[in-house]
């Protein structure tokens, strides 16, 4: 369905401020004709203008845009601790999703047979059963290390397109972004490479859980399930069951934490993930939880941070466009850049499109555009 601006809502918002369409055009740095075209449904704002329009008039996406619910992109954020998802964040992500639609025909054929988890729940035994099923399908036993390659393969097998991005370690609302296009049946998974190695695998597993449960994407229930399944996949019951007695027999809390760190290192996951999964196991079986506290774990974890994923992939950082594109294809097996290259060459699309769909600075978008159009 072609999206149009809800003209009546827009008129009401302008009247409430005593503004004319010309005043709005001046504020948004567009022509008066552009605003007129939006009001008539002849044209639709670019994502940056749509976001500015919403924030300026304090309108939500639902108020501002008339669109079919079945056509609207479904958004799920993997947020940084304490970050709040605002209407502006959602609006921007939905706008990104709308712009991704024209890219879909240029993707290589995606697999149509995909895994969907029926009746997802965070109840411990049921969650562990789902984790065991996923691991069995991948070809892993309960004690084996779940690798990045396993996760990447599952994304590929389930019609999800990975988009590695470099959004910075700080000052960004999201660590990962999930955009499901329901009509096209394609999911784009944006993964921030400026992320610590020990956290990156958890975020990938979290996003995979969203792929398995498309009906829950974007809901609080979906976020809770994705967090729970990610932990269960990375450090399942069989590992927690073996690690629990090893940890509790330590004579001091410091010894207990060292034991947890050993497991975290062996599985390339965070100390907190091991701590949480062992405690989940203990609670489910009526056992005393670990002596260490959340605050202790976070303090140690924050003082012993590993490399960023981007630092492990590239030297120097930031990488040249060719190296970045190659890593996307070779490491993450992503068809994103080949599809984007086909689209740019076919339609003559400019660097602004790259900037909008990847949410990156224009300078970086122009460099990528130049490399893809060579």
C-alpha positions as CSV (number, residue, x, y, z in Angstrom):
1,X,0.0,0.0,0.0
2,X,1.3,3.5,-0.9
3,X,1.8,5.5,2.3
4,X,0.3,9.0,2.6
5,X,0.4,11.7,5.2
6,X,-2.7,12.0,7.3
7,X,-3.6,15.4,6.1
8,X,-6.3,16.1,8.6
9,X,-4.0,15.3,11.6
10,X,-1.3,17.5,10.0
11,X,-3.7,20.4,9.5
12,X,-4.9,20.1,13.1
13,X,-1.3,20.2,14.4
14,X,-0.5,23.3,12.3
15,X,-3.7,25.1,13.5
16,X,-2.8,24.3,17.1
17,X,0.5,26.2,16.6
18,X,-0.9,28.9,14.4
19,X,1.3,27.8,11.6
20,X,0.8,27.9,7.8
21,X,2.1,25.3,5.4
22,X,4.8,27.9,4.5
23,X,5.9,28.1,8.1
24,X,6.2,24.3,8.2
25,X,8.1,24.2,4.9
26,X,10.6,26.8,6.3
27,X,11.1,24.8,9.5
28,X,11.7,21.6,7.6
29,X,13.9,23.3,4.9
30,X,11.7,22.1,2.0
31,X,9.7,23.9,-0.6
32,X,6.1,24.9,-0.1
33,X,5.2,22.7,-3.0
34,X,6.7,19.7,-1.2
35,X,4.4,20.2,1.8
36,X,1.4,20.7,-0.6
37,X,2.3,17.4,-2.3
38,X,2.4,15.6,1.1
39,X,-1.0,17.0,2.0
40,X,-2.5,15.9,-1.3
41,X,-1.0,12.4,-1.1
42,X,1.0,13.0,-4.3
43,X,4.3,12.5,-2.5
44,X,5.7,11.2,0.7
45,X,8.5,12.7,2.9
46,X,11.9,11.2,2.9
47,X,12.8,9.5,6.2
48,X,14.8,12.4,7.6
49,X,12.0,14.9,6.8
50,X,9.3,12.5,8.1
51,X,11.2,12.2,11.4
52,X,11.6,16.0,11.6
53,X,8.0,16.5,10.7
54,X,6.9,14.1,13.5
55,X,9.2,15.6,16.2
56,X,8.4,19.2,15.2
57,X,4.6,18.7,15.4
58,X,4.9,16.1,18.2
59,X,2.9,13.4,16.3
60,X,3.4,9.7,16.4
61,X,3.9,7.6,13.3
62,X,0.4,6.2,13.7
63,X,-1.1,9.8,13.8
64,X,1.0,11.1,11.0
65,X,0.9,8.3,8.4
66,X,-2.0,6.4,6.8
67,X,-0.9,2.9,5.9
68,X,-2.1,-0.7,6.1
69,X,-1.1,-2.5,9.2
70,X,-0.2,-5.6,7.3
71,X,2.1,-3.5,5.0
72,X,3.9,-1.6,7.8
73,X,7.4,-2.7,8.7
74,X,7.6,-4.5,12.0
75,X,10.4,-3.1,14.2
76,X,12.3,-4.6,17.2
77,X,15.3,-2.9,18.9
78,X,18.1,-4.6,20.8
79,X,18.5,-1.7,23.1
80,X,21.4,-0.5,25.2
81,X,20.9,-0.8,28.9
82,X,18.5,1.8,30.2
83,X,17.7,3.2,26.8
84,X,14.1,4.1,26.1
85,X,12.5,3.5,22.7
86,X,10.7,6.7,21.8
87,X,8.2,7.5,19.0
88,X,11.1,9.1,17.1
89,X,13.2,5.9,17.2
90,X,10.3,3.8,16.0
91,X,9.4,6.4,13.3
92,X,12.9,6.5,12.0
93,X,13.2,2.7,11.9
94,X,9.8,2.3,10.1
95,X,11.0,4.9,7.6
96,X,14.1,2.8,7.0
97,X,12.0,-0.3,6.5
98,X,9.8,1.5,4.0
99,X,12.9,2.5,2.0
100,X,14.2,-1.1,2.1
101,X,11.2,-2.4,0.2
102,X,12.6,-1.4,-3.3
103,X,15.8,-3.3,-2.5
104,X,14.0,-6.6,-2.0
105,X,13.6,-7.5,-5.7
106,X,17.4,-7.2,-6.1
107,X,18.1,-9.8,-3.3
108,X,19.1,-13.3,-4.3
109,X,16.3,-15.8,-3.8
110,X,15.6,-16.4,-0.1
111,X,14.6,-19.7,1.3
112,X,10.9,-20.0,1.8
113,X,10.9,-22.8,4.4
114,X,11.6,-21.2,7.7
115,X,11.5,-22.1,11.4
116,X,8.8,-20.7,13.5
117,X,8.6,-21.4,17.2
118,X,5.0,-22.2,18.3
119,X,3.7,-20.9,21.6
120,X,7.0,-19.2,22.7
121,X,7.3,-19.0,26.5
122,X,10.0,-18.0,29.0
123,X,9.0,-20.9,31.3
124,X,12.3,-22.6,32.1
125,X,11.7,-26.2,31.0
126,X,9.8,-25.2,27.8
127,X,12.5,-22.7,26.9
128,X,15.3,-25.3,27.4
129,X,13.3,-27.7,25.1
130,X,13.2,-25.1,22.4
131,X,16.9,-24.4,22.8
132,X,17.7,-28.1,22.5
133,X,15.6,-28.3,19.3
134,X,17.5,-25.4,17.8
135,X,20.9,-26.8,18.7
136,X,20.0,-30.2,17.4
137,X,18.9,-28.7,14.1
138,X,22.2,-26.9,13.8
139,X,24.0,-30.1,14.7
140,X,25.2,-29.2,18.2
141,X,25.0,-31.1,21.4
142,X,24.2,-29.5,24.7
143,X,27.8,-29.0,25.8
144,X,29.1,-27.6,22.5
145,X,30.0,-24.0,21.8
146,X,27.5,-22.1,19.7
147,X,29.7,-20.3,17.2
148,X,29.1,-17.1,15.2
149,X,29.1,-19.3,12.1
150,X,26.2,-21.4,13.5
151,X,24.2,-18.2,14.1
152,X,25.0,-16.7,10.7
153,X,23.9,-20.0,9.0
154,X,20.5,-19.8,10.8
155,X,19.9,-16.3,9.7
156,X,20.7,-17.3,6.1
157,X,18.4,-20.4,6.3
158,X,15.5,-18.4,7.6
159,X,15.4,-15.6,5.1
160,X,17.1,-12.9,7.2
161,X,19.5,-10.5,5.6
162,X,22.4,-9.4,7.9
163,X,23.4,-5.8,7.5
164,X,26.7,-5.2,9.4
165,X,26.9,-1.5,10.4
166,X,29.3,0.7,12.3
167,X,27.1,2.9,14.5
168,X,29.7,3.7,17.2
169,X,30.1,2.2,20.6
170,X,28.4,5.1,22.4
171,X,25.7,7.7,21.8
172,X,23.5,5.3,19.9
173,X,20.1,4.1,21.0
174,X,20.3,0.7,19.5
175,X,22.9,-2.2,19.5
176,X,20.9,-4.0,16.8
177,X,17.8,-3.4,14.8
178,X,15.3,-5.9,13.4
179,X,13.1,-4.8,10.5
180,X,10.6,-7.3,9.2
181,X,8.8,-6.5,5.9
182,X,5.6,-8.6,6.3
183,X,4.3,-8.5,2.7
184,X,7.8,-9.1,1.2
185,X,8.5,-11.8,3.9
186,X,12.0,-10.5,4.3
187,X,13.8,-9.6,7.6
188,X,16.8,-7.2,7.7
189,X,19.0,-7.6,10.8
190,X,21.3,-4.6,11.4
191,X,24.2,-5.6,13.7
192,X,26.4,-2.9,15.2
193,X,30.0,-4.0,14.7
194,X,31.1,-1.3,17.2
195,X,30.2,-3.7,20.0
196,X,32.3,-5.7,22.5
197,X,33.0,-9.2,21.4
198,X,31.7,-10.8,24.5
199,X,28.3,-9.2,23.9
200,X,28.0,-9.6,20.2
201,X,27.1,-13.2,20.2
202,X,24.2,-12.6,22.6
203,X,22.8,-9.9,20.4
204,X,23.0,-12.1,17.4
205,X,21.2,-14.9,19.3
206,X,18.6,-12.4,20.5
207,X,17.9,-11.3,16.9
208,X,17.7,-14.9,15.8
209,X,15.0,-15.4,18.4
210,X,13.0,-12.6,16.7
211,X,13.4,-14.3,13.4
212,X,11.9,-17.5,14.9
213,X,9.0,-15.5,16.3
214,X,7.9,-12.9,13.8
215,X,4.4,-12.5,15.4
216,X,6.1,-11.3,18.6
217,X,8.5,-8.8,17.0
218,X,8.2,-5.3,18.3
219,X,6.4,-6.3,21.5
220,X,7.7,-6.4,25.1
221,X,6.8,-10.1,25.2
222,X,8.9,-10.6,22.1
223,X,11.9,-8.8,23.7
224,X,11.6,-10.9,26.9
225,X,11.4,-14.1,24.9
226,X,14.4,-13.1,22.7
227,X,16.5,-12.4,25.7
228,X,15.6,-15.6,27.4
229,X,16.1,-17.8,24.3
230,X,19.5,-16.1,23.6
231,X,20.8,-17.1,27.0
232,X,19.4,-20.6,26.7
233,X,21.0,-21.1,23.3
234,X,24.4,-19.8,24.4
235,X,24.6,-21.5,27.8
236,X,21.9,-24.2,28.0
237,X,20.7,-26.3,30.9
238,X,23.3,-29.0,30.4
239,X,26.1,-26.5,30.8
240,X,24.5,-24.7,33.7
241,X,23.9,-28.0,35.4
242,X,27.6,-28.9,35.2
243,X,28.8,-25.4,36.1
244,X,26.6,-24.9,39.1
245,X,28.3,-27.3,41.5
246,X,31.7,-26.1,40.3
247,X,30.8,-22.5,41.2
248,X,29.1,-23.0,44.5
249,X,31.9,-25.2,45.9
250,X,34.3,-22.3,45.7
251,X,35.2,-21.0,49.1
252,X,34.9,-17.3,48.3
253,X,32.7,-15.1,46.0
254,X,35.9,-14.1,44.1
255,X,36.6,-17.8,43.4
256,X,33.0,-18.3,42.3
257,X,33.4,-15.4,39.8
258,X,36.6,-16.8,38.5
259,X,34.8,-20.1,37.8
260,X,32.1,-18.2,35.9
261,X,34.7,-16.3,33.9
262,X,36.3,-19.6,32.8
263,X,33.0,-20.7,31.3
264,X,32.4,-17.3,29.7
265,X,35.8,-17.4,28.1
266,X,35.3,-20.9,26.8
267,X,32.1,-20.0,25.1
268,X,33.0,-16.4,24.0
269,X,30.1,-14.9,25.9
270,X,29.7,-12.4,28.7
271,X,30.2,-13.1,32.3
272,X,26.7,-11.9,33.0
273,X,25.2,-14.4,30.5
274,X,26.9,-17.3,32.4
275,X,25.8,-15.9,35.8
276,X,22.2,-15.4,34.7
277,X,21.8,-18.9,33.2
278,X,23.3,-20.6,36.2
279,X,21.0,-18.7,38.5
280,X,18.0,-19.5,36.2
281,X,18.9,-23.2,36.5
282,X,19.2,-22.9,40.3
283,X,15.8,-21.2,40.6
284,X,14.1,-23.7,38.4
285,X,15.4,-26.6,40.5
286,X,14.9,-25.1,43.9
287,X,18.6,-24.6,44.6
288,X,20.3,-21.7,46.3
289,X,21.4,-19.0,43.8
290,X,25.0,-17.9,43.5
291,X,26.5,-15.7,46.2
292,X,27.6,-13.1,43.6
293,X,25.3,-10.2,43.0
294,X,24.3,-8.5,39.7
295,X,26.2,-5.4,40.8
296,X,29.4,-7.4,41.4
297,X,29.1,-9.1,38.0
298,X,28.5,-5.8,36.1
299,X,31.4,-4.1,37.9
300,X,33.8,-6.8,36.9
301,X,32.4,-7.1,33.4
302,X,32.7,-3.3,32.8
303,X,36.3,-3.3,34.1
304,X,37.5,-6.1,31.8
305,X,36.0,-5.2,28.4
306,X,37.3,-7.0,25.4
307,X,37.8,-5.7,21.8
308,X,35.2,-4.3,19.6
309,X,34.0,-6.6,16.8
310,X,35.1,-3.9,14.3
311,X,38.6,-3.9,15.8
312,X,38.9,-7.6,15.4
313,X,37.7,-7.5,11.8
314,X,39.5,-4.4,10.5
315,X,42.9,-2.8,10.8
316,X,42.8,0.1,10.7
317,X,39.4,1.2,11.9
318,X,37.4,2.5,10.2
319,X,38.0,0.3,7.2
320,X,38.1,1.2,3.6
321,X,34.8,0.7,1.8
322,X,36.1,-2.3,-0.2
323,X,37.2,-4.1,3.0
324,X,34.0,-3.4,4.8
325,X,31.9,-4.7,1.9
326,X,34.1,-7.8,1.6
327,X,33.7,-8.6,5.3
328,X,29.9,-8.2,5.0
329,X,29.9,-10.9,2.3
330,X,32.7,-13.2,3.4
331,X,32.3,-13.1,7.2
332,X,28.5,-12.6,7.5
333,X,27.5,-14.2,4.2
334,X,25.2,-11.3,3.6
335,X,23.6,-10.6,0.3
336,X,22.9,-7.0,1.3
337,X,25.7,-5.2,-0.6
338,X,25.4,-7.3,-3.8
339,X,21.7,-6.5,-3.9
340,X,22.4,-2.8,-3.2
341,X,25.0,-2.8,-5.9
342,X,22.5,-4.3,-8.4
343,X,19.9,-1.7,-7.4
344,X,22.2,1.3,-7.6
345,X,23.5,0.3,-11.1
346,X,20.0,-0.5,-12.3
347,X,18.2,2.6,-11.1
348,X,21.0,5.1,-10.8
349,X,20.0,5.6,-7.1
350,X,22.2,8.2,-5.3
351,X,24.2,8.1,-2.1
352,X,21.3,9.6,-0.1
353,X,19.5,6.3,-0.4
354,X,22.5,4.4,1.1
355,X,22.6,7.0,3.9
356,X,18.9,6.6,4.7
357,X,18.7,2.8,4.7
358,X,21.8,2.3,6.7
359,X,21.4,5.2,9.1
360,X,25.0,6.4,8.6
361,X,26.7,9.7,8.0
362,X,26.5,11.0,4.4
363,X,30.3,11.0,4.1
364,X,30.4,7.3,4.8
365,X,27.4,6.6,2.5
366,X,29.1,8.5,-0.4
367,X,32.2,6.4,0.0
368,X,30.2,3.2,0.0
369,X,28.2,4.4,-3.0
370,X,31.3,5.2,-4.9
371,X,32.7,1.7,-4.3
372,X,29.5,-0.1,-5.2
373,X,29.1,1.9,-8.4
374,X,32.7,1.3,-9.7
